[in-house]
Amino acid sequence: MISAIKQQARDLLAELNRVDWPSKEKVLNASYAVVAVSVFVGLFLWGADWVITWGMKFILPHH
């Protein structure tokens, strides 16, 4: 049982050494892209919500 766990740990470390990890620059660029797209989508959804809310004020009766 213990030897099987040790073998799995060795296999895991060997596999992690074969991984082609991205550079710091690639990770940062991808992170900036995710933040930029998230901000854009957030602003778009906020704007769409504002327009729909504004339009619904004319359609629905006021209480």
Summary of the structure (lengths in Angstrom):
residues: 63
radius of gyration: 25.5
end to end distance: 71.5
largest distance: 73.8
contacts: 103
relative contact order: 0.06
helix: 84%
strand: 0%
